[in-house]
Amino acid sequence: MLVIEFVGAAPEGMTAQVIDRMNTDISDVRKAVTHAKSLFSNVIVQRTHKPLPHGFRILDSDGREVASWSIDE
């Protein structure tokens, strides 16, 4: 199981703030990245009551970051 965290823009020298977090039953990191990018696109269109995410990171079951992406990439 992997966790997708949608994060805001990180202030210089700081860690990005987690805006939303969701568990997924996807265990393949590449598939999780594809899924997260799809969710990210949908979030941007529908987001009105919370800050917009700037990217996401994917964590394994031990809380280690296994992938990340931001709109700057």
Secondary structure, DSSP 8 states (H G I E B T S, - for coil): -EEEEEE----TTS---EEEEEEE----HHHHHHHHHHHHHHHHHH--SS----EEEEE-TTS-EEEEEETT-
